[in-house]
Amino acid sequence: MLRLGICRAEDWSGSAVDFVERGFTRFAKAHGAEEAAKVWEGNLRIMDYPFYLSELERNQSQADMDQPTDVLYLLGEYTAAASIPIGPTLTVLEREHERLPAAFYALLTHNLGTWMRVYDYDRALWCAEMWLEGVDEEEANESFYPKVAQKIPECLRKPKRMAARTAVRFLKTIQEKLRTSVARQLVRHVLDMETYREEREHAWPGKLTDQVPGLEQFLSDADEPGPGCLITWHEDDEINACFDEEMQVLGQNAPMEPSILMTMAINKSADEVDADVRRIFGYAGAMLRSLASAAKVVVIIRDIYDEHLRRNRLKSGLQVEAGPAGVRGE
């Protein structure tokens, strides 16, 4: 990190941990961490373990090792799901062009999915279908689950759903033709997200099971990671209800796996170590820049939603279940 300019000589205080932390914190700030933190709640850390250990487990692990670890890990996790009530925003975009909501939604969710687990109507549909299997018609009619499919906006229904690559081309073409500043800002920020992503893929922990000892067993016993965002049409709608049902049990009886996990070896040649560090920090920097742009998108969406509530004299009906993956309580 010193060779690559991430850390500085004055960062040294006698502790290697503090040295790395100071360099990493400065790097994160320079790549938009403060802007991203306005919306996204979680941690992005460099660790010497691939998953969380209690102090007792950590001490036991260290006692079992004959020598220090030769691998460090970039670990990312979300401690809450950011609420994104996107329904009124889709209406605003549809006034500009009938295909704009589908393109915007496709690219937003595609880019967010590179860095986090996204909870949206697709996941809610899966949840509803699972619940409705084997349920009689009377019980189904009394439930909110059938309404998940019924409430999907027409602008997002098949065949209007759009692939990410198609969405990029469409948004670039229409960008200069948009009439309102709000639509232009939303499109610009979501295209920025795509630029920062640079074709990267989600660094799911499961991709490393053949490289990290003990990881496969940990993941088999762990719950899936907490979502980084909850995309609803309106707060407290059927998607939110499905989310609440799932979040009541997530992480209650087992640890949750991290959202992001990458490795960097520190027992190789200087050139090889430098290449690994560049790769890890390149990913972290792209993630922070993308999430900083995404935070701007979410702020605009929330402003549009708040205006929708004021204009229609509605009250936010957001219900929040206490837990590791709850939503914002504003």
C-alpha positions as CSV (number, residue, x, y, z in Angstrom):
1,M,0.0,0.0,0.0
2,L,3.0,2.3,0.6
3,R,4.5,1.4,-2.8
4,L,1.2,2.1,-4.5
5,G,0.6,5.5,-2.8
6,I,-2.4,4.3,-0.9
7,C,-0.6,4.7,2.4
8,R,1.9,7.4,3.3
9,A,5.0,7.3,5.5
10,E,3.3,9.7,8.1
11,D,0.5,7.1,8.5
12,W,2.9,4.9,10.4
13,S,2.5,5.0,14.2
14,G,4.0,1.6,15.0
15,S,0.9,-0.4,14.3
16,A,0.4,-2.1,11.0
17,V,-3.3,-2.3,11.5
18,D,-3.5,1.5,12.1
19,F,-1.3,2.1,9.1
20,V,-3.6,0.1,6.7
21,E,-6.7,1.6,8.2
22,R,-5.5,5.2,7.7
23,G,-4.6,4.6,4.1
24,F,-7.8,2.7,3.4
25,T,-10.0,5.3,5.1
26,R,-8.4,8.1,3.0
27,F,-8.8,6.0,-0.2
28,A,-12.5,5.4,0.6
29,K,-13.1,9.0,1.2
30,A,-11.4,10.1,-2.0
31,H,-13.7,7.6,-3.9
32,G,-17.0,8.9,-2.6
33,A,-17.5,7.0,0.7
34,E,-19.0,10.0,2.5
35,E,-21.5,10.5,-0.3
36,A,-22.4,6.8,-0.5
37,A,-22.9,6.7,3.3
38,K,-25.7,9.2,3.1
39,V,-27.9,6.3,1.8
40,W,-26.1,3.0,2.2
41,E,-25.5,1.5,5.6
42,G,-22.8,-1.1,6.0
43,N,-19.1,-1.8,6.2
44,L,-16.3,-2.3,3.7
45,R,-13.3,-3.6,5.5
46,I,-9.9,-5.3,5.0
47,M,-9.7,-8.3,7.4
48,D,-7.5,-11.2,8.1
49,Y,-10.5,-13.6,8.3
50,P,-13.1,-14.2,5.5
51,F,-16.1,-14.0,7.8
52,Y,-17.0,-12.7,11.3
53,L,-15.7,-14.6,14.3
54,S,-16.5,-14.0,17.9
55,E,-13.5,-13.1,20.1
56,L,-13.4,-16.6,21.5
57,E,-13.5,-18.1,18.0
58,R,-10.8,-15.7,16.8
59,N,-8.5,-16.5,19.7
60,Q,-9.0,-20.2,19.1
61,S,-8.3,-19.8,15.4
62,Q,-5.1,-17.9,16.2
63,A,-4.0,-20.6,18.7
64,D,-4.5,-23.3,16.1
65,M,-2.3,-21.5,13.5
66,D,1.4,-22.1,13.5
67,Q,2.1,-18.9,11.5
68,P,0.4,-15.6,10.6
69,T,-2.1,-15.7,7.7
70,D,-0.7,-15.1,4.2
71,V,-4.1,-13.9,2.9
72,L,-6.1,-10.7,3.5
73,Y,-9.7,-10.2,2.6
74,L,-11.9,-7.4,1.3
75,L,-15.2,-7.9,3.0
76,G,-18.4,-5.9,2.4
77,E,-21.7,-6.2,4.2
78,Y,-24.9,-4.2,4.6
79,T,-26.4,-3.6,8.0
80,A,-29.7,-2.1,6.7
81,A,-31.7,-2.0,3.5
82,A,-32.1,1.5,2.0
83,S,-35.7,2.2,1.2
84,I,-36.3,3.2,-2.5
85,P,-40.1,3.9,-3.1
86,I,-39.8,4.2,-6.8
87,G,-43.4,4.2,-8.0
88,P,-43.9,8.0,-8.4
89,T,-40.5,8.3,-10.1
90,L,-41.6,5.8,-12.8
91,T,-44.6,8.0,-13.4
92,V,-42.4,11.0,-13.8
93,L,-40.2,9.2,-16.3
94,E,-43.1,7.8,-18.2
95,R,-44.2,11.3,-19.0
96,E,-40.9,11.8,-20.9
97,H,-41.0,8.5,-22.9
98,E,-43.0,5.3,-22.5
99,R,-39.8,3.2,-22.5
100,L,-37.9,5.3,-20.1
101,P,-39.1,3.7,-16.8
102,A,-38.2,0.2,-18.0
103,A,-34.7,1.3,-19.1
104,F,-34.0,3.3,-16.0
105,Y,-35.3,0.5,-13.7
106,A,-33.3,-2.1,-15.5
107,L,-30.0,-0.2,-15.4
108,L,-30.5,0.9,-11.7
109,T,-31.1,-2.6,-10.4
110,H,-28.4,-4.2,-12.6
111,N,-25.8,-1.8,-11.3
112,L,-26.9,-2.1,-7.6
113,G,-26.9,-5.9,-8.0
114,T,-23.1,-5.7,-8.7
115,W,-22.5,-4.5,-5.1
116,M,-25.4,-5.8,-3.1
117,R,-28.4,-8.1,-2.8
118,V,-31.4,-6.1,-4.2
119,Y,-34.8,-6.8,-2.8
120,D,-37.4,-5.8,-5.4
121,Y,-40.6,-7.1,-7.0
122,D,-38.8,-10.1,-8.5
123,R,-37.8,-11.3,-5.0
124,A,-41.3,-10.5,-3.7
125,L,-42.9,-12.5,-6.6
126,W,-40.7,-15.5,-5.7
127,C,-41.7,-15.1,-2.0
128,A,-45.4,-14.9,-3.0
129,E,-45.3,-17.9,-5.3
130,M,-43.6,-20.0,-2.6
131,W,-46.3,-19.1,-0.1
132,L,-49.2,-19.6,-2.5
133,E,-48.1,-23.2,-3.4
134,G,-50.6,-25.6,-1.9
135,V,-52.8,-22.8,-0.4
136,D,-56.5,-23.0,-1.1
137,E,-58.3,-20.2,-3.1
138,E,-60.1,-18.8,-0.1
139,E,-57.0,-18.4,2.0
140,A,-55.1,-17.0,-1.0
141,N,-57.8,-14.3,-1.6
142,E,-57.4,-13.2,2.0
143,S,-53.7,-12.7,1.7
144,F,-51.6,-9.9,0.3
145,Y,-49.4,-12.3,-1.7
146,P,-51.6,-12.4,-4.9
147,K,-51.4,-8.6,-5.0
148,V,-47.7,-8.6,-5.6
149,A,-48.1,-9.7,-9.2
150,Q,-51.2,-7.5,-9.7
151,K,-49.5,-4.3,-8.5
152,I,-46.6,-4.4,-11.0
153,P,-46.7,-1.1,-13.0
154,E,-47.7,-1.5,-16.6
155,C,-44.5,0.2,-17.7
156,L,-42.4,-2.7,-16.2
157,R,-44.5,-5.7,-17.3
158,K,-43.3,-8.1,-19.9
159,P,-42.5,-7.6,-22.7
160,K,-41.5,-4.1,-21.6
161,R,-38.8,-5.4,-19.3
162,M,-35.4,-4.5,-20.7
163,A,-31.9,-6.0,-20.6
164,A,-29.2,-3.8,-19.1
165,R,-27.2,-3.4,-22.4
166,T,-30.3,-2.4,-24.2
167,A,-31.1,0.1,-21.4
168,V,-27.6,1.7,-21.7
169,R,-28.0,2.3,-25.4
170,F,-31.5,3.7,-25.0
171,L,-30.6,6.0,-22.1
172,K,-27.6,7.4,-24.0
173,T,-29.7,8.0,-27.0
174,I,-32.6,9.8,-25.2
175,Q,-30.5,11.6,-22.6
176,E,-30.2,14.9,-24.5
177,K,-33.9,14.9,-25.5
178,L,-35.3,14.8,-21.9
179,R,-37.3,17.9,-21.0
180,T,-37.1,18.0,-17.2
181,S,-34.0,18.5,-15.1
182,V,-35.1,15.7,-12.8
183,A,-35.2,13.1,-15.6
184,R,-31.9,14.3,-16.9
185,Q,-30.3,14.0,-13.5
186,L,-31.7,10.5,-12.9
187,V,-30.4,9.3,-16.3
188,R,-27.0,10.9,-15.9
189,H,-26.4,9.4,-12.4
190,V,-27.5,5.9,-13.4
191,L,-25.2,6.1,-16.5
192,D,-22.4,7.2,-14.2
193,M,-23.1,4.1,-12.1
194,E,-22.6,2.0,-15.3
195,T,-19.4,3.8,-16.2
196,Y,-17.9,3.2,-12.7
197,R,-18.9,-0.5,-12.7
198,E,-16.8,-1.2,-15.8
199,E,-18.2,-4.6,-16.4
200,R,-17.3,-5.9,-12.9
201,E,-19.4,-8.7,-11.5
202,H,-20.6,-9.2,-7.9
203,A,-17.9,-10.7,-5.8
204,W,-20.1,-13.3,-4.1
205,P,-18.4,-15.3,-1.3
206,G,-19.5,-18.5,-3.0
207,K,-17.1,-17.9,-5.8
208,L,-14.2,-18.5,-3.4
209,T,-15.2,-21.8,-1.8
210,D,-12.4,-23.7,-3.6
211,Q,-9.8,-21.1,-2.4
212,V,-10.7,-20.3,1.2
213,P,-10.5,-23.1,3.7
214,G,-13.7,-23.4,5.8
215,L,-15.7,-21.0,3.7
216,E,-17.9,-23.6,2.1
217,Q,-18.9,-25.0,5.5
218,F,-19.5,-21.5,6.8
219,L,-21.7,-20.6,3.9
220,S,-23.7,-23.9,4.1
221,D,-24.6,-23.0,7.7
222,A,-25.2,-19.2,7.1
223,D,-28.2,-17.2,5.9
224,E,-28.0,-15.3,2.7
225,P,-26.7,-11.7,3.0
226,G,-29.0,-8.9,4.1
227,P,-30.3,-6.8,1.2
228,G,-28.6,-3.5,0.6
229,C,-31.8,-1.9,-0.6
230,L,-35.6,-2.4,-0.7
231,I,-37.2,-1.2,-3.9
232,T,-40.9,-0.8,-3.5
233,W,-43.6,1.1,-5.5
234,H,-44.7,2.8,-2.3
235,E,-43.6,2.4,1.3
236,D,-45.7,-0.2,3.1
237,D,-46.9,-1.9,-0.1
238,E,-47.0,-5.6,-0.9
239,I,-43.3,-5.8,-1.7
240,N,-42.6,-4.2,1.7
241,A,-44.9,-6.8,3.3
242,C,-42.9,-9.7,1.7
243,F,-39.7,-8.1,2.8
244,D,-40.9,-7.8,6.4
245,E,-41.9,-11.5,6.4
246,E,-38.4,-12.6,5.2
247,M,-36.4,-10.2,7.4
248,Q,-38.1,-11.5,10.6
249,V,-36.1,-14.7,10.3
250,L,-33.0,-13.6,8.4
251,G,-29.9,-13.8,10.7
252,Q,-31.9,-14.9,13.7
253,N,-30.7,-18.5,13.9
254,A,-27.5,-18.3,11.9
255,P,-24.9,-15.7,10.8
256,M,-25.4,-13.9,7.5
257,E,-22.9,-14.3,4.8
258,P,-21.1,-11.1,3.6
259,S,-22.3,-9.5,0.4
260,I,-18.7,-9.0,-0.9
261,L,-15.7,-11.2,-0.4
262,M,-12.3,-10.9,-2.2
263,T,-8.9,-12.3,-1.4
264,M,-5.4,-10.8,-1.8
265,A,-2.3,-12.9,-1.1
266,I,0.6,-11.3,0.7
267,N,3.2,-14.1,0.5
268,K,4.1,-13.6,-3.2
269,S,6.6,-11.4,-5.0
270,A,6.4,-7.6,-4.7
271,D,5.0,-7.3,-8.3
272,E,2.4,-10.0,-7.7
273,V,1.3,-8.5,-4.3
274,D,1.1,-5.0,-6.0
275,A,-1.1,-6.5,-8.8
276,D,-3.4,-8.1,-6.2
277,V,-3.7,-4.9,-4.2
278,R,-4.5,-2.9,-7.3
279,R,-7.2,-5.4,-8.2
280,I,-8.8,-5.2,-4.8
281,F,-8.6,-1.4,-4.5
282,G,-9.8,-1.1,-8.1
283,Y,-12.9,-3.0,-7.2
284,A,-13.4,-1.1,-3.9
285,G,-12.9,2.3,-5.6
286,A,-15.4,1.4,-8.4
287,M,-17.9,0.2,-5.8
288,L,-17.7,3.4,-3.8
289,R,-17.9,5.6,-6.8
290,S,-20.9,3.7,-8.2
291,L,-22.7,3.8,-4.8
292,A,-22.0,7.5,-4.4
293,S,-23.8,8.1,-7.8
294,A,-26.5,5.6,-6.7
295,A,-27.0,7.6,-3.5
296,K,-27.8,10.7,-5.6
297,V,-30.4,8.7,-7.5
298,V,-32.0,7.5,-4.3
299,V,-32.2,11.0,-2.8
300,I,-34.0,12.2,-5.9
301,I,-36.4,9.3,-5.8
302,R,-37.2,10.0,-2.2
303,D,-37.7,13.7,-2.9
304,I,-40.2,12.7,-5.7
305,Y,-41.9,10.3,-3.3
306,D,-42.2,12.9,-0.6
307,E,-43.7,15.4,-3.0
308,H,-46.1,12.7,-4.1
309,L,-47.2,12.3,-0.5
310,R,-47.6,16.0,0.0
311,R,-49.5,16.5,-3.2
312,N,-51.9,13.7,-2.4
313,R,-52.0,14.5,1.3
314,L,-50.8,11.0,2.2
315,K,-48.8,9.8,5.1
316,S,-45.8,7.5,4.9
317,G,-47.0,4.1,6.1
318,L,-43.5,2.5,6.5
319,Q,-43.5,-0.3,9.0
320,V,-40.1,-1.3,10.2
321,E,-39.2,-4.6,11.9
322,A,-36.2,-4.3,14.2
323,G,-33.4,-6.5,13.0
324,P,-30.0,-6.6,11.2
325,A,-31.6,-5.8,7.8
326,G,-34.3,-3.3,8.6
327,V,-35.2,-0.3,6.4
328,R,-34.8,3.4,7.1
329,G,-37.2,4.8,9.7
330,E,-37.8,8.4,8.6
